[in-house]
Every structure is written in structure tokens, then in C-alpha cells.
Amino acid sequence: MAQIGTFTRAEDGSYTGTIKTLSLNIKARFTPAESSENEKAPDLRVLAGNVEIGAAWQRTSKEKTVYHSVKLDDPSFPAPIYANLVAVDDGYALVWSR
């Protein structure tokens, strides 16, 4: 797994940080999504500036660890990027694996 982002969490439930890959180097925000009765609706929206580039869904691992499953997409990407936003010692990491 490769760490492609670092984030900090604010009191309002949002996360701010950066996403860095060979082709990306952007500041991003995960903001709480509006409430929805659709059980498949995301819990967070991912924004780069004012552009929505993805969404995240809260999950719980077999070990009872809470994390967010993230999908990033943009017309400039050859394919969507799937990653997990997980708690680490000094904040949160966006971790990608193929």
C-alpha cells in the first residue's frame, strides 16, 4: 500500500490536506455530505478547490477499526482512484493499493 495523502480532522468532521501522486499534487478537503435516506449515499464529499473530485463512505474493518473508503475521479484520470482514509499516529493518511 502507498500513502498518497495526509490529512487533519477538524471539529466539524471535515478533513483537510494534500493528495500527491506522480500526476497529482493538490490540496483537498473531505467535507460531510448532506444527509440522505439513500443507504448508498456517501458520508463525505472530496473537493479540490470548489470542484468535487470524489466521495467517501464510512466503513468498519473486521478488527472494528473505522475508516473511509474513498473513490476519486476526474475526466483527466485514465481510471478512478480507490483508496482508504485511515487514522495514523499524527493524523489521517490516504492509502492507495491496487
BELFEN-V901430 format. One record per run of one state. SS is the DSSP state (2 for helix, 1 for strand, 0 for the rest). FROM is the first residue (numbers start at 1). TO is the last residue. Records with the same first field share a line. If there is no record, write none. Layout:
SS: FROM-TO + FROM-TO
This chain:
0: 1-1 + 10-14 + 21-24 + 33-43 + 49-50 + 61-65 + 73-80 + 89-90 + 97-98
1: 2-9 + 15-20 + 25-32 + 44-48 + 51-60 + 66-72 + 81-88 + 91-96
